[in-house]
Structures are given as C-alpha cells and as structure tokens.
Amino acid sequence: MVRSAGASTTVRAVDVKGTRYRIEHRTTYRYSQPMSDGYTVAVLTARETPFQRVLHAAVTVHPEPDERDEHDDLFGNRVTFVGVHRPHDELTVLATSEVHVVEPPEFGAGPAWEDVVAATTQLRGIAALEVGPFVGSSRFVTLADLREPLLALARPSFPPGRPVVEALGDLCRELHAGFEFDPTFSEVATPLRDVLESRRGVCQDFAHLAVGALRSLGLACRYVSGYIETDAPPGRARLAGADASHAWVSAWVPSIGWVDFDPTNGALPVHRHIVTAWGRDYGDVIPVRGVVIGPAAEQRLDVGVDVVALRG
C-alpha cells in the first residue's frame, strides 16, 4: 500500500472474489463549557493484511485542527495525532474506510503446539522483532499474577502433541461457550482476573483471555482491533450507528503466519472482520484517546459505527 502525504490512503482495487465494506466510525466529545486546548490520538485507519486491501481511508476532525501529524507506530498501525488550540465545546473525529476483504482459507491442523513454542523461542532477526513482542506480559494481560489460572484455561485445549490450529479452534469454541457476553459487566479498567472469576465480559475481555491463555503456554498472540459486519434482528431495519468496534486475536504459527480467531463469536477462521490495528493488548490500539485543558466541565461521549457491505 502506498500512503500519500495527507490524511487519505488510496490504492487500486484488486480483482479477487471477496466483499467490499464501507466503514464509518464517528466519535464526538461534547463539553458543558468551552475547552481552551486539547490533544487527541486516534488509531482508526484500516490496514493492509494478506486478506484485506485498503481502497480508501481518511480521518477528518472538526473543528479543523491547529496541529496534525500521522505516523506508523511500532506495530505498523497508522496513528493520527491532532491538537485544537482554541476554544471549542465539541470535537468530532470521523474515520471513513473502504476495504476489500477476502475470506481466509482453512489453515489445516498445523504442527504440534509444542513445536510452535520451540520455534518461537528460536526466532532471530526481523522475525523475532515481529513475533517477540507478543509472547510476554503486557499492560492488560499480566502473566506474573495470572499465569496459573490462564494455564488452567488453556490446558484442556492443548494436550501434549495436539496440532496447534486444531487446539486454537478448540480454545476459541470453549471461550465462546464458557463465558457470557455481558456489556454491563466490565469496562476498560476491569481486571482480567474479575473476568476469569465471573466468566462474563465483552469482546475486549475475551480477546485478552485468549491472548493470556496462549502466552501462558509460550505461544505468540496479538490483540486485533477492528470491526465486524452485523445483521439486524429478523424483521427489523438495520440501524445507523448500531455497529461497534470489535476485538479478536491472532496467533503465530510457523509456515502459516498469523491465524486469526474470534472467541466472542466462536469463529476460526474469522469471517466478515475488518482489521484496523493490532498490538499487545487494548492499550496499544485504543481507537480514540486524548486530553483537554479548560474549566471544570461535564463531558459527554457519543460513538457511532456503521459497517456496510457493498454487494454487487
């Protein structure tokens, strides 16, 4: 993919069977009193993968920023930084993308998972830089205090000698069946231990569980942020803004590469998933974060996401 110097990215569409998606992610902050200054960091630009081609991506901000910069972070995610240095009582960050997604193939059973662990420890050079950061502890997945419960979660799916992709699929299904999706239970700061004990949470929590379980075995696993196409309930029209950001995981397997699976939906390989970014955990890929300077004031946050498949 060739990036332009501005805010947009455009590439030639590929003539491959798949689905084109249009994604709109709008984040609006409203303040009860004008803020005099503010800085915002957004990780919202869809990225290229072996199964995803970015046709167009842009991030716009209102009011027009006084300061703006874009760069790729350590993991290759596109980061947009803006500063608004004049009074404002509202800030909107709008990310629009159009991508072409090809369904990934079946990966086969793969090598024994212990062989994958051994291969991971022996990586050197560029390969070690790509895979190594996803083996150890991270901000939201702390192995020092959670290794044993995470191992207990992983071991039934990873008996000795089991092929790794088969084991990943089993872990994915077990997490899907054994944990309840409950959007009222957790928030960003909810410890992973609470999710383990209560056996409930949201996609972010289940992704962190899978990441922790695999890393406790010595496997490399990254946290993936993006979107998934959702359908309206039967008999109802699809609501604008009803979609949301989604999270799943990707495990490294030699000779195959990164194998994505979605424990929230029990899916391996993933389907209808659009990748925005990946990192060690949620802390590396927070969609929008920032700080404002001004008088004490109430803040209201509104987020709306639309994922539309462009059929035909």
Secondary structure as the mmCIF struct_conf table of DSSP 4:
data_model
#
loop_
_struct_conf.conf_type_id
_struct_conf.id
_struct_conf.beg_label_comp_id
_struct_conf.beg_label_asym_id
_struct_conf.beg_label_seq_id
_struct_conf.end_label_comp_id
_struct_conf.end_label_asym_id
_struct_conf.end_label_seq_id
HELX_LH_PP_P HELX_LH_PP_P1 VAL A 2 VAL A 2
STRN STRN1 ARG A 3 ARG A 3
HELX_LH_PP_P HELX_LH_PP_P2 SER A 4 SER A 4
BEND BEND1 ALA A 5 ALA A 7
STRN STRN2 SER A 8 THR A 10
HELX_LH_PP_P HELX_LH_PP_P3 ARG A 12 VAL A 14
BEND BEND2 VAL A 16 GLY A 18
STRN STRN3 THR A 19 MET A 35
BEND BEND3 SER A 36 SER A 36
STRN STRN4 ASP A 37 ALA A 42
STRN STRN5 THR A 49 THR A 49
TURN_TY1_P TURN_TY1_P1 PRO A 50 PHE A 51
STRN STRN6 GLN A 52 HIS A 62
BEND BEND4 PRO A 63 PRO A 63
HELX_LH_PP_P HELX_LH_PP_P4 GLU A 64 PRO A 65
BEND BEND5 ASP A 66 ASP A 66
STRN STRN7 GLU A 67 ASP A 72
TURN_TY1_P TURN_TY1_P2 LEU A 74 PHE A 75
BEND BEND6 GLY A 76 GLY A 76
STRN STRN8 ARG A 78 VAL A 84
BEND BEND7 ARG A 86 ARG A 86
STRN STRN9 HIS A 88 VAL A 101
HELX_LH_PP_P HELX_LH_PP_P5 GLU A 103 GLU A 106
BEND BEND8 ALA A 109 ALA A 109
BEND BEND9 PRO A 111 PRO A 111
STRN STRN10 ALA A 112 ALA A 112
HELX_RH_AL_P HELX_RH_AL_P1 TRP A 113 THR A 121
TURN_TY1_P TURN_TY1_P3 GLN A 122 GLN A 122
HELX_RH_AL_P HELX_RH_AL_P2 GLY A 125 VAL A 131
HELX_RH_3T_P HELX_RH_3T_P1 GLY A 132 PHE A 134
TURN_TY1_P TURN_TY1_P4 VAL A 135 VAL A 135
BEND BEND10 GLY A 136 GLY A 136
BEND BEND11 ARG A 139 PHE A 140
HELX_RH_AL_P HELX_RH_AL_P3 LEU A 143 ALA A 154
HELX_RH_3T_P HELX_RH_3T_P2 ARG A 155 SER A 157
TURN_TY1_P TURN_TY1_P5 PRO A 160 GLY A 161
STRN STRN11 PRO A 163 PRO A 163
HELX_RH_AL_P HELX_RH_AL_P4 VAL A 164 GLY A 178
BEND BEND12 PHE A 179 PHE A 179
STRN STRN12 GLU A 180 PHE A 181
TURN_TY1_P TURN_TY1_P6 PRO A 183 PHE A 185
TURN_TY1_P TURN_TY1_P7 VAL A 188 ALA A 189
HELX_RH_AL_P HELX_RH_AL_P5 LEU A 192 SER A 198
TURN_TY1_P TURN_TY1_P8 ARG A 199 ARG A 199
STRN STRN13 ARG A 200 GLY A 201
HELX_RH_AL_P HELX_RH_AL_P6 CYS A 203 SER A 216
TURN_TY1_P TURN_TY1_P9 LEU A 217 GLY A 218
STRN STRN14 CYS A 221 ILE A 228
HELX_LH_PP_P HELX_LH_PP_P6 ALA A 232 PRO A 233
TURN_TY1_P TURN_TY1_P10 PRO A 234 GLY A 235
BEND BEND13 ARG A 236 ARG A 236
HELX_LH_PP_P HELX_LH_PP_P7 ALA A 237 LEU A 239
TURN_TY1_P TURN_TY1_P11 ALA A 240 GLY A 241
STRN STRN15 ALA A 242 ASP A 243
STRN STRN16 SER A 245 VAL A 253
TURN_TY1_P TURN_TY1_P12 PRO A 254 ILE A 256
STRN STRN17 GLY A 257 PHE A 261
STRN STRN18 ASP A 262 ASP A 262
TURN_TY1_P TURN_TY1_P13 PRO A 263 GLY A 266
STRN STRN19 ALA A 267 ALA A 267
BEND BEND14 LEU A 268 PRO A 269
BEND BEND15 ARG A 272 ARG A 272
STRN STRN20 HIS A 273 GLY A 279
BEND BEND16 ARG A 280 ASP A 281
HELX_RH_3T_P HELX_RH_3T_P3 TYR A 282 ASP A 284
BEND BEND17 PRO A 287 PRO A 287
STRN STRN21 VAL A 288 ILE A 293
BEND BEND18 GLY A 294 ALA A 296
STRN STRN22 GLN A 299 LEU A 310
#
